[in-house]
């Protein structure tokens, strides 16, 4: 299996396509990394919010309730 990949890479290099193949592979890898990072951030945020619940407070002199931001 490894020999087949080496032969394909050599043929692609001779045809001048190796740069394009590497750029596409890099783009796919970068896209997958960013996607996993965004999903992990969103899951962490949802879990943290589910555990703590929304933090509500009232502003003095107002009838509007505001979500308390503790992370500033």
N, C-alpha and C positions, 0 to 999 in steps of 0.2 A: 504494500500500500504506500509506504514512504517513497519507494522508487518511482511509482507512478506520479506522485506529487512533484518530485524533483524533475522528472521528464517534462511534465506540463509547465513547470516554472521556466525551464530552459527553453522550451518552444515559445513561450510567451515573451521571454527576454529577446529571443532572436527576431520575433515578429514586431517588437517594439511596444507590446501591450503590457509589459510588466508594470510600468509606472501607473497605468490606468487601473490595473487590477489591485495594486497596493493602495491607491487612493480610495477605491470603492471599499476595500476591506477596512481601511482606517475609518472611513465615514460610517460604515455599519457598526464597527466597534464603539466609536464615539457616541453614536446615536443610542446604542443599547446601554452604555454607561450612564448617559444623561437620563434616559428613561427610567432606569432602575433607581437612580438617585432621586428623581422627582417622586416616584411611587413610594420610596422609603420615607421621604420627608412628609408626604401627605398622610401615609399610614401612621407615622409617629404623631403628627398633629391631631389626627382623629382619635387615636388611642388616648393621648394626653387630655383631650377635651372630654372624652367619654368618662375618664376616671375623675377628673376634677369638676366637670360640669361647667356651664357658662357662669361667669362671675358677674352678677348684676349689682348695680348700686344706683342710688338716686343722687342727682345733682341738686345742691341746695338752691331753693328758690325756683325750681323747675319741676314740671310734671312729666318730663321726659326721662325715661330710664336709659342708661348708657351702659354698654358692655365694658367692664373694667379691664384695662390692659395692664397686666403685671409685668410684661416682658420688655418694657422700655428701658 
